[in-house]
């Protein structure tokens, strides 16, 4: 599933990284601990978190993640948005809790396989 499809199906807001909306999402990973994501997330994942700083984009780029989804109405900090545009990794947003959006992402991805 492409990031643009995920945005449409889940009603997500695109904050930045528009040039990555055609990235393919193969899975998801939910964590607010950067070292956990660095050690366990797979390339192609959409990362669900409430972290809004530049280091999130460093991990997303290092792990070749497809997108970052911010929960609970959080918005990216300015340096995170700039890095998102540079890396081509979209930062998306929702007002929903991590648990809820994780379940929705799981259901979408399982039905695509």
N, C-alpha and C positions, 0 to 999 in steps of 0.2 A: 504494500500500500504506500502511496506517495504521501508526503507531508501535507500537500495541498488537499488531498482527499480527507485526511484526518481532520484538518481544520474545518472543512465543510461538514463532515458527519458529526463532529462533536461540538460544533459551534465555538471553536477556539478563536481567540484574538491573536493576530500576528503582530508582535511588537517590532521585530527586526529580523534580519537575515533572509529577506525575501528571495534572494538569489538561490536559496537552498530549498525552496518549496517543492522541487521535483525530486528531492532526496527520497530514497526508498526506506521505509521502516520495516524491519523484519521482526522486531520484538520490542519489549519495553523493560525499563528498569526504574524502580522507585526507591529513592534513598536521599537523605539530606546530608549524608556523610561522604565527603569527597573521596577519601581514601577507600571507602567501600566501593564506590563507583569505579574508581581507577583499578581496583583489584578484581572486579567481578562483572562489570557490564561488557557486553559484546558489541562489536561494530554493528551499526545499523539500528541500534536501539533508540527509542525515544525515552529520554530521561525525565522523570517526574520528580520535582523538587520544589522547595520553598526558598532555596538559596538564590540570591539575585546579584552576586558580584562577579567580577571578571574571572576569578579562578575557576568558576563553573565552565566557562568557555574554553579554558586551557585544558581541562579534563575532557570535555566533549570533543575537542579537536584531537587530543592525544588518542582517545579511544575510537575515533571516527564514528561518533554518534550522529544520528540523523536529525534530531531536534531536541530541544529542551522545553518542557512544559512546566510553567510556574503555576502553583496552586494558590487557592485562598485569596485571589485578587492581588497577589504580589506582582510588582512590575520590575523589569530589569533596571539596574543602575546604569548610568550613562556609559561607563567603561565596558560594562557587559554588552550593551547594545552595539557599541562600536566594534567590539571583538566579534560579535555575532555576524555583523555585516562583512567583516574582513574574512572570517572563516567560512561563510556560507552555511552556517548552521542556524536555522531559525529558532528564535525564542518565541514561544507561544504562551498564552495565558488563559486561565479559567478561574472562576470564583469558587469552584468546587474543591472539596477536600481531596487529598492525595488518594485515599482509599477509594473514593467514588470514581475519580477519573482513571485510576489504575484498572478498576473493574471494567469500565467502558472500553478502554484501550484493549484490554485482554479479549473482550467479547468481539470487538471488531477484527482483531488480528486472527483469532481462532476461526472466525467465519470466512476469512479470506484464503485459508489454506485448503 
